[in-house]
Amino acid sequence: MSDDRVSQEASKNALTVHSQRKAGGSLPGTEIPSINIAQNGAGDVASEEDRPPPLPPRPKRVEAHRRVSNVVAAGFPSPQHPARPRLQATATTALSRTDIHTQSYQDGSRETYAASKQASPPTRSWGGWGSVRHLKIHDGDETASIRSAAPTLGTGGDVESLLGGFLGHDQASGSNILEKQLQEAGLEELDDSKEVEVLEDFDREFDEVGAGDEKNLDEEKLVAQWKSKRKHFMILSSAGKPVYTRHGDDNLISGYIGIIQTIISFYEGAQDQLRGFTAGGARFVIMSQGPLYLVAVSKLGESAAQLRVQLEALYMQILSTLTLPNLTHLFSNRPSTDLRRPLKGTEPLLSALADSFTRGSISTLFSALECLKIRKAHREVINNTLLQKRCESLLYGLVVAGGRLVSVVRPRRHSLHPSDLQLIFNMLFEAEGVKAGGGENWIPLCLPGFNKNGYLYMYVSFLDDQDRDSTEGQGSKASRHDEVAVVLISANKESFYDLRNMRDTVVEELEKNGSMSLIKNAIEKGRYAATDIVPGTVLHHFIYKSRANVQFTMPTYEPHFTTLKARRKLLSLYHTLHANVHAKNAHLNVQHCISRNSVSLAWVTPIFELYCVAGPNSSRNALAQSANKVGQWARREEERIFIIGGAVRFFQGAQS
């Protein structure tokens, strides 16, 4: 029996060695004596039935497996690849970075899946950030997998390589292939079917509840009308006293305020702060700020983080009226204080700010400002005029035109926070109060980003009073956004006459050197069109944000987004893109979204953010090329579209 076992083992060894020889390899540690043993007893006992079938050669097997992986990853056949020489497998516990991908979604969930093996992206510097040369997609690349578009890797390479991996979507591909590619590449297929229903009659969103012919409606119909609003903002005190609501009056919302207060108190009693929840197709976000609770309810698809930023802006608006010490003092002495009395007269400011969020505020979404596009030399002349004519008590000086910033001067080591400038712009161009006061206004104002413990004093002068008088009574928002204003801010409450004299000399000098006409011409010209930047582009709209300068630029809404509803759809898309690429658990630097009505792209780098929207039939090649050209144009024209570097001068002014 022992001889039989020896003979069988020898036969197997001989077959193994013979297979390895046919494959062109050798067994590690195989010696001549073992071959002799196989030769001496190879045919004694082993039979044809006992012999296992020969194994196929290893290189061919690996090559076939690699071809199958490519076919599965791409969704359709790929071109043949030459065999890799000297293929060798070794035992390992390491995982390839590109073999396992994790896709993060907006709601916080994650999906892990395997992808076929590919080389890591090349490591390059950020020196060539402004060019997307790698976006060019060749016809032969259409069969390649687009799994590399999910930049869940460490960005050792530049974003250009990541972007080039997927911006070539061919809509001729079948729907099943497209869905698989969207999952693999981190592309998101947006379902905008519900948006049509949500935005139905959006023009009536800003009508007052029970206004006009509906004054005599019964309570049930008033409640139904109140619930039909897409977005609500409510502010209440920790004692449950209503402070502000965008829609409805105290009689209508008192019951809901009580419910909100009960829910918040329940969680606070359990030492668990309630930050938000989703119910009934709406997102509820709750923010606690000292003695106040601020609540946002939205059906417009914004993320919790975006709604929290909007609530923060409303809180800043309250602080701009009261300052933080006054607010704290009111509630420390009497927790049940009715804050509506101290805030009386500021409801239009709060409502104007809330309505801008409902329409869609790009400045709030991106925490950035838009500047008027003029030549750098012209901006320098305006800056120098403000510097030369400044008075000793000046802290900040602004020239604002058409709701966009033209020039800023500030003292050394002091800067204006974008949230503070947003409060100023809201007061000047959104609310009616300042313009109703005439051409000159003297306003005590707290800028929380600068100092939330005290007041500054703002002198505002609109420079086109005659034009305003000619259009008075029309109340058109377009006319207000076409006006030029000089804003001078001081820490000295007795500096009104000094600032007014400065305004007179500045305006006189601007008229003399031709700067005023240049500003008005730029306003009349309006924003540039996307086709002015990239002739023949597929882009309908884009937003380019300079992260270093905290400023953005965008083309005109016309001709694709002329209505309020169309603009809200566009802003909802930007909200979605922004939420996806800025989510805490997201690893995406690039995202490509496809819906029935549009194709969009978000591209985020350490230097800039670019968001593009094109028509539904746009190819990925055209979208990639347009994104590349917009980035190059913004880099080339940044001194015209942004206030950077020497455009803001420093001076030793009053810094009290």
C-alpha positions in Angstrom: 0.0 0.0 0.0 2.9 2.4 0.8 4.4 1.8 -2.7 1.0 2.7 -4.3 0.8 6.0 -2.4 4.4 6.8 -3.4 3.7 6.1 -7.0 0.5 8.3 -7.0 2.3 11.2 -5.4 5.1 10.9 -7.9 2.6 10.9 -10.8 1.0 14.1 -9.5 4.4 15.8 -9.1 5.3 14.8 -12.6 2.1 16.3 -14.0 2.7 19.5 -12.1 6.2 19.9 -13.3 5.2 19.1 -16.8 2.4 21.8 -16.7 4.8 24.4 -15.3 7.3 23.6 -18.1 4.6 24.1 -20.7 3.8 27.4 -19.2 7.3 28.5 -19.5 7.9 28.7 -15.7 9.5 26.7 -13.0 8.5 25.7 -9.5 10.4 27.5 -6.8 12.5 25.0 -4.9 12.1 22.2 -7.5 15.3 20.1 -7.7 16.5 17.4 -10.1 16.1 14.5 -7.5 12.4 15.1 -7.4 12.2 14.9 -11.2 14.1 11.6 -11.1 11.7 10.2 -8.6 8.8 11.0 -10.9 10.6 9.4 -13.8 11.4 6.2 -11.9 7.8 5.5 -10.8 5.7 7.5 -13.2 4.0 4.7 -15.0 3.9 1.9 -12.4 0.6 2.5 -10.7 -1.0 5.8 -11.9 -3.8 5.3 -14.4 -5.4 7.7 -16.8 -8.5 7.9 -14.7 -6.6 9.0 -11.6 -4.9 11.9 -13.4 -6.5 15.3 -12.8 -7.0 17.5 -15.9 -4.1 19.8 -16.6 -4.3 23.4 -15.5 -4.4 26.1 -18.1 -1.3 28.3 -18.4 -1.4 31.1 -15.8 -0.7 34.1 -18.0 -3.6 33.3 -20.3 -5.9 32.9 -17.4 -5.0 36.2 -15.8 -5.3 38.0 -19.2 -8.8 36.6 -19.7 -9.8 37.6 -16.2 -8.5 41.1 -16.8 -10.5 41.4 -20.1 -13.7 40.2 -18.3 -13.1 42.8 -15.5 -12.8 45.6 -18.1 -16.0 44.5 -19.9 -17.9 44.4 -16.6 -16.5 47.8 -15.4 -17.3 49.6 -18.6 -20.6 48.0 -19.4 -19.6 47.0 -22.9 -16.7 45.4 -24.7 -13.3 47.1 -24.5 -10.4 47.0 -26.9 -7.9 44.2 -26.6 -4.8 44.8 -24.4 -1.4 43.2 -24.9 -0.4 40.6 -22.3 1.6 41.8 -19.4 5.0 40.1 -19.3 6.4 38.4 -16.3 3.1 38.3 -14.5 3.7 37.2 -10.9 1.3 36.7 -8.0 2.4 37.0 -4.3 0.5 36.6 -1.1 -0.4 40.0 0.4 -2.8 41.6 2.9 -2.8 45.0 1.3 -5.8 46.5 -0.5 -5.4 48.7 -3.6 -6.8 52.2 -3.2 -8.5 52.0 -6.5 -10.0 48.5 -6.0 -12.5 49.6 -3.3 -14.6 52.7 -3.7 -16.9 54.4 -1.2 -19.7 56.6 -2.6 -21.0 59.2 -0.1 -24.5 60.6 -0.6 -26.1 63.9 0.6 -28.2 62.2 3.2 -25.1 60.8 5.0 -25.4 57.2 3.7 -22.5 55.4 2.1 -22.2 52.7 -0.5 -19.1 50.6 -0.9 -18.4 48.7 -4.1 -15.5 47.1 -5.9 -14.0 48.4 -9.1 -11.6 46.9 -11.5 -7.9 47.7 -11.1 -6.3 50.7 -12.7 -3.3 52.9 -12.2 -3.3 55.7 -9.6 -3.7 59.2 -11.0 -0.4 60.9 -11.7 1.0 63.1 -9.0 1.2 66.7 -10.2 1.5 70.1 -8.7 -1.4 72.6 -8.5 0.6 75.0 -10.8 -1.6 74.2 -13.7 -4.9 74.5 -11.9 -6.3 76.9 -14.4 -6.2 74.5 -17.3 -8.2 71.3 -17.8 -6.1 70.0 -20.6 -6.9 66.4 -19.6 -10.6 66.9 -20.2 -10.2 66.0 -23.8 -11.9 62.7 -24.4 -10.8 60.6 -27.4 -13.2 58.4 -29.2 -11.3 55.3 -28.1 -11.9 56.2 -24.5 -15.6 55.9 -24.7 -15.3 52.2 -23.9 -13.3 52.8 -20.7 -14.7 52.6 -17.3 -15.6 56.0 -15.7 -15.2 54.6 -12.1 -12.2 56.9 -11.6 -14.5 59.9 -11.5 -15.3 59.3 -7.9 -12.4 61.1 -6.3 -12.5 59.2 -3.0 -8.8 58.9 -3.2 -6.3 61.2 -1.6 -5.8 64.0 -4.2 -2.2 63.3 -4.8 -2.9 64.2 -8.4 -4.6 67.3 -9.6 -8.3 67.6 -10.1 -7.9 67.9 -13.8 -7.1 64.2 -14.0 -10.1 63.4 -11.9 -12.3 65.6 -14.1 -11.0 64.1 -17.2 -12.1 60.7 -16.2 -15.8 61.2 -16.7 -16.7 64.4 -18.5 -17.2 62.6 -21.8 -20.7 61.1 -21.2 -22.1 59.9 -24.5 -25.9 60.0 -24.4 -26.0 57.5 -27.2 -25.2 54.9 -24.6 -28.1 52.8 -23.3 -29.9 53.8 -20.2 -28.8 50.7 -18.3 -25.1 51.5 -19.1 -25.6 55.1 -18.1 -27.2 54.1 -14.7 -24.2 51.8 -14.0 -21.7 54.5 -14.9 -23.5 57.0 -12.7 -23.2 54.6 -9.8 -19.5 53.8 -10.5 -18.4 57.3 -11.1 -20.2 59.1 -8.4 -22.5 60.8 -10.9 -25.9 61.6 -9.6 -29.1 61.3 -11.6 -31.4 63.9 -10.3 -35.1 63.4 -10.1 -36.7 66.8 -10.8 -40.2 65.5 -11.3 -41.3 66.6 -7.8 -39.9 70.0 -8.3 -42.6 70.9 -10.8 -45.2 70.3 -8.2 -43.3 72.1 -5.5 -42.8 75.2 -7.6 -46.3 75.4 -8.9 -47.6 79.0 -8.5 -44.3 80.0 -7.0 -45.0 83.6 -8.0 -47.6 83.7 -5.2 -45.1 82.5 -2.5 -44.5 86.0 -1.3 -48.1 87.1 -1.0 -49.3 87.7 2.5 -51.6 85.1 4.0 -55.2 86.5 4.0 -54.3 89.5 1.9 -56.4 91.0 -0.9 -59.6 89.2 -1.8 -58.8 86.5 0.8 -59.2 88.7 3.9 -62.6 87.2 4.8 -61.5 83.6 4.6 -62.3 81.4 7.6 -59.6 80.1 9.8 -59.4 76.7 8.2 -58.7 78.2 4.8 -56.2 80.6 6.2 -54.3 77.7 7.8 -54.4 75.8 4.5 -53.0 78.9 2.7 -50.3 79.2 5.4 -49.3 75.6 5.0 -49.1 75.9 1.2 -46.0 78.2 1.6 -42.8 76.4 0.5 -40.7 78.1 3.1 -41.2 79.4 6.6 -38.9 81.2 9.0 -40.0 81.5 12.7 -38.2 83.0 15.7 -39.3 82.5 19.2 -37.8 83.1 22.7 -36.8 80.4 25.1 -40.0 81.2 27.0 -42.1 80.4 24.0 -42.9 84.0 23.0 -43.2 84.6 19.3 -40.7 87.1 17.9 -41.0 86.9 14.2 -42.6 84.8 11.5 -42.4 85.3 7.7 -46.0 84.1 7.0 -49.1 84.5 9.1 -49.9 86.5 12.3 -49.8 85.7 16.0 -53.3 84.3 16.0 -52.5 81.9 13.2 -49.1 80.6 14.4 -49.4 80.7 18.1 -50.5 77.1 18.3 -47.5 76.0 16.1 -45.1 78.1 18.2 -46.3 76.2 21.2 -45.8 72.8 19.5 -42.3 73.8 18.5 -41.5 75.0 22.0 -42.7 71.7 23.5 -40.6 69.6 21.1 -37.5 71.6 21.8 -38.0 71.5 25.6 -38.5 67.8 25.5 -35.1 67.2 23.9 -33.4 69.7 26.1 -34.8 67.9 29.1 -33.1 64.7 27.8 -29.8 66.6 27.4 -30.1 66.1 23.7 -30.3 69.3 21.6 -32.7 69.1 18.7 -31.0 70.3 15.5 -33.5 69.2 12.8 -35.6 66.5 11.3 -37.6 65.8 8.1 -41.4 65.2 8.0 -44.1 65.6 5.4 -41.7 66.3 2.6 -40.2 69.3 4.4 -37.0 69.8 6.2 -37.1 71.4 9.7 -33.9 73.0 11.1 -33.7 74.4 14.6 -30.9 76.7 15.8 -30.5 77.9 19.4 -28.8 81.3 19.9 -28.8 82.4 23.5 -32.3 83.2 24.5 -33.7 82.7 21.0 -34.8 79.7 18.9 -34.7 80.1 15.1 -36.7 77.6 13.0 -36.6 77.1 9.2 -39.1 74.9 7.4 -38.3 74.3 3.7 -39.7 72.2 0.9 -37.2 73.5 -1.6 -34.6 70.8 -1.2 -32.0 72.8 0.7 -29.7 70.9 3.0 -29.7 71.3 6.8 -26.3 73.1 6.7 -27.6 75.6 4.1 -30.7 76.4 6.1 -28.6 76.8 9.2 -26.5 79.5 7.4 -29.8 81.3 6.5 -30.9 81.2 10.1 -27.5 82.5 11.2 -28.0 85.5 8.8 -31.5 86.2 10.4 -29.9 86.2 13.8 -27.2 88.6 12.6 -29.9 90.9 11.3 -31.4 90.9 14.9 -28.0 91.7 16.4 -27.5 94.5 13.9 -30.4 96.2 15.5 -29.9 95.3 19.2 -26.3 94.2 19.7 -25.5 91.1 21.7 -25.1 92.8 25.1 -28.5 94.5 24.8 -30.1 91.2 23.7 -28.6 89.3 26.6 -29.5 92.1 29.1 -33.2 92.1 28.1 -33.6 88.3 28.7 -31.4 88.1 31.8 -33.6 90.6 33.7 -36.9 89.2 32.3 -36.9 85.8 30.5 -40.4 86.3 29.3 -39.6 89.6 27.5 -41.5 90.3 24.4 -38.8 91.1 21.9 -41.2 92.4 19.2 -41.2 95.8 20.9 -37.4 96.4 20.7 -37.5 95.1 17.1 -40.4 97.1 16.0 -39.8 98.6 12.6 -37.2 95.9 11.6 -39.7 93.4 10.3 -39.3 94.6 6.7 -35.5 93.9 7.0 -36.1 90.4 8.3 -38.8 89.7 5.7 -36.6 91.0 2.8 -33.8 88.8 4.0 -36.0 85.8 4.3 -37.5 86.4 0.9 -34.1 86.6 -0.7 -33.4 83.1 0.8 -36.6 81.8 -0.7 -35.9 83.2 -4.1 -32.3 81.9 -3.8 -29.4 84.0 -2.5 -26.2 83.2 -4.2 -24.2 85.4 -1.8 -25.5 83.5 1.1 -25.1 80.1 -0.5 -21.5 80.6 -1.3 -20.6 83.1 1.5 -19.2 85.4 -1.1 -19.8 88.8 -2.8 -20.2 89.8 -6.4 -18.3 92.7 -7.8 -19.0 95.0 -10.7 -16.8 94.1 -13.7 -14.6 97.0 -14.6 -11.0 97.5 -15.6 -8.4 97.3 -12.9 -7.1 100.8 -13.8 -10.6 102.3 -13.4 -11.0 100.6 -10.1 -7.7 102.0 -8.9 -8.8 105.5 -9.8 -12.0 105.0 -7.7 -10.0 103.6 -4.8 -7.5 106.4 -4.9 -10.3 109.0 -4.9 -11.8 107.5 -1.7 -8.4 107.4 -0.1 -7.4 111.0 -1.0 -10.8 112.5 0.0 -11.3 110.5 3.2 -12.0 112.2 6.5 -10.3 111.3 9.8 -13.3 109.6 11.3 -13.8 107.2 8.3 -13.6 103.5 9.2 -15.0 101.9 6.0 -15.8 103.4 2.6 -17.8 101.6 -0.1 -19.0 102.3 -3.5 -21.9 100.0 -4.5 -23.5 99.9 -7.9 -26.4 97.7 -9.1 -26.2 95.6 -5.9 -22.5 94.8 -6.6 -19.4 96.0 -5.0 -17.2 98.5 -6.9 -14.6 99.7 -4.4 -13.7 99.2 -0.7 -11.3 101.0 1.5 -10.6 99.9 5.1 -8.1 100.5 7.9 -5.2 98.2 8.4 -5.9 94.9 10.2 -9.6 95.4 9.7 -11.8 93.8 7.1 -15.5 93.6 6.3 -17.0 90.1 6.8 -19.2 88.9 3.8 -22.1 88.5 6.3 -21.8 92.2 7.3 -21.8 93.3 3.7 -24.8 91.2 3.0 -26.7 93.0 5.8 -25.8 96.3 4.3 -26.8 95.2 0.8 -30.1 93.8 2.1 -30.8 97.1 3.8 -29.9 99.2 0.7 -31.3 97.2 -2.2 -33.9 94.7 -0.8 -35.8 96.5 2.0 -37.9 99.6 1.3 -37.0 101.6 4.4 -33.7 103.1 3.5 -34.8 104.2 0.0 -38.0 105.7 1.4 -35.9 108.0 3.6 -34.6 109.9 0.5 -31.1 110.3 -0.9 -29.4 110.6 2.5 -29.6 108.3 5.5 -27.8 108.2 8.9 -28.2 104.7 10.4 -26.8 103.3 13.7 -25.8 99.8 12.8 -24.1 96.8 14.5 -22.0 94.7 12.2 -21.7 91.4 14.1 -18.8 90.1 11.9 -16.8 93.2 12.9 -18.0 93.7 16.5 -21.3 92.4 17.9 -21.0 94.3 21.1 -21.4 97.8 19.8 -22.7 100.2 17.2 -21.2 101.8 14.1 -22.7 104.7 12.2 -23.4 104.4 8.5 -24.0 107.3 6.1 -25.7 106.2 2.9 -26.2 108.4 -0.1 -27.8 107.3 -3.4 -26.4 109.2 -6.3 -29.3 109.1 -8.7 -32.1 110.9 -6.8 -33.5 112.5 -10.0 -33.8 109.1 -11.7 -35.4 107.7 -8.5 -37.9 110.5 -8.4 -38.9 109.9 -12.0 -39.6 106.2 -11.2 -41.0 106.8 -7.8 -44.2 104.8 -7.2 -43.3 102.0 -9.5 -41.5 100.1 -6.8 -39.7 98.0 -9.3 -36.9 95.9 -7.9 -35.0 96.3 -11.1 -34.8 100.1 -10.7 -33.3 99.7 -7.2 -30.7 97.4 -8.4 -29.6 99.9 -11.0 -28.6 102.6 -8.6 -25.2 103.8 -7.3 -24.7 104.4 -3.6 -21.8 105.7 -1.5 -21.6 104.1 2.0 -19.4 105.6 4.6 -19.1 104.0 8.0 -17.6 105.5 11.2 -17.3 104.6 14.8 -18.0 108.2 15.8 -21.7 109.0 16.2 -21.0 112.8 15.7 -19.4 112.4 12.3 -22.4 112.8 10.1 -21.4 116.2 8.7 -17.8 115.0 8.2 -19.0 112.0 6.2 -21.4 114.1 4.2 -18.7 116.5 3.2 -16.5 113.6 2.2 -19.3 112.2 0.1 -19.7 115.6 -1.8 -16.0 115.8 -2.6 -15.8 112.1 -3.6 -18.7 112.4 -6.0 -17.4 115.6 -7.4 -14.0 114.0 -8.1 -15.6 110.9 -9.6 -17.6 113.0 -11.9 -14.5 115.0 -12.9 -12.3 112.0 -13.7 -15.0 110.1 -15.6 -15.3 107.3 -13.1 -19.0 107.9 -12.4 -19.9 107.5 -16.1 -17.8 104.4 -16.3 -19.8 102.9 -13.4 -23.1 103.8 -14.9 -22.1 102.4 -18.3 -21.1 99.1 -16.6 -24.5 98.9 -14.9 -26.4 99.6 -18.1 -24.3 97.0 -19.9 -25.3 94.4 -17.3 -23.7 91.1 -16.7 -21.9 89.4 -19.6 -23.5 86.4 -21.3 -22.0 82.9 -21.1 -21.6 83.0 -24.9 -19.4 86.1 -24.5 -16.9 84.0 -22.5 -17.1 80.8 -24.5 -18.6 81.4 -28.0 -21.0 78.7 -28.9 -20.9 77.2 -25.5 -23.5 74.7 -24.2 -23.5 76.4 -20.9 -26.7 78.2 -19.9 -25.3 79.6 -16.6 -22.3 79.2 -14.3 -20.9 80.5 -11.1 -17.2 80.9 -10.5 -16.1 81.6 -6.9 -12.6 82.7 -6.0 -12.0 81.1 -2.6 -9.1 83.3 -1.7 -11.0 86.5 -2.5 -14.4 85.3 -1.2 -16.0 86.7 -4.3 -17.9 85.2 -7.2 -18.8 86.1 -10.7 -21.7 84.8 -13.0 -23.2 85.6 -16.3 -26.7 87.0 -16.9 -29.8 84.9 -16.3 -31.1 85.6 -19.8 -32.3 84.1 -22.0 -32.8 80.8 -20.2 -33.8 81.9 -16.7 -35.9 85.0 -17.1 -38.8 84.1 -14.8 -38.8 83.8 -11.0 -39.7 80.1 -11.2 -36.9 79.3 -13.7 -34.4 81.1 -11.5 -35.6 79.2 -8.4 -35.1 75.9 -10.3 -31.5 77.0 -11.2 -30.8 78.0 -7.6 -32.2 74.7 -6.4 -29.7 72.9 -8.7 -26.8 75.0 -7.4 -28.0 74.2 -3.8 -27.9 70.4 -4.6 -24.4 70.6 -6.2 -23.0 72.7 -3.4 -24.5 70.4 -0.7 -23.0 67.3 -2.4 -19.5 68.5 -2.7 -19.4 70.2 0.7 -21.0 67.5 2.8 -19.0 66.5 5.8 -18.7 62.9 4.8 -18.2 63.6 1.1 -15.0 62.9 -0.7 -16.0 64.5 -4.0 -14.1 67.2 -5.7 -16.0 66.8 -8.9 -19.6 65.9 -9.5 -21.6 65.5 -12.7 -25.4 65.5 -12.4 -27.9 64.6 -15.0 -31.6 65.3 -15.0 -34.4 65.5 -17.5 -34.0 69.3 -17.9 -30.2 69.9 -17.4 -26.7 68.6 -17.2 -24.6 70.1 -14.5 -21.1 70.1 -13.1 -19.5 71.0 -9.7 -15.7 71.4 -9.6 -14.0 72.3 -6.4 -10.3 73.0 -5.9 -8.3 74.7 -3.2 -8.3 77.8 -5.4 -11.7 78.1 -6.9 -15.2 76.6 -7.2 -17.0 76.3 -10.5 -20.6 75.3 -11.0 -21.9 74.9 -14.5 -25.4 74.2 -15.9 -26.1 73.2 -19.5 -29.0 71.9 -21.5 -30.3 68.3 -21.2 -28.8 67.2 -24.5 -25.3 68.6 -23.9 -22.4 66.1 -24.3 -19.8 65.7 -21.6 -17.1 66.7 -24.0 -18.7 70.0 -24.6 -19.3 70.5 -20.9 -15.7 69.7 -20.1 -14.3 72.0 -22.7 -16.6 74.9 -21.6 -15.6 74.4 -17.9 -12.0 74.5 -19.0 -12.4 77.7 -20.9 -14.4 79.4 -18.1 -11.6 78.6 -15.6 -9.0 80.0 -18.0 -11.0 83.1 -18.6 -11.6 83.8 -14.9 -7.9 83.4 -14.2 -7.1 85.8 -17.0 -9.7 88.4 -16.1 -9.6 88.1 -12.3 -8.4 91.7 -11.8 -11.5 92.9 -13.6 -14.1 90.6 -12.1 -12.7 90.6 -8.5 -11.2 93.0 -6.0 -7.9 91.5 -5.2 -4.4 92.4 -4.1 -3.8 96.2 -4.5 -7.4 96.9 -5.3 -8.1 97.3 -1.6 -5.7 99.9 0.0 -4.9 100.1 3.6 -4.7 103.3 5.6 -4.2 104.4 9.2 -7.7 105.7 9.9 -9.7 105.9 13.0 -9.9 102.5 14.6 -11.8 103.2 17.7 
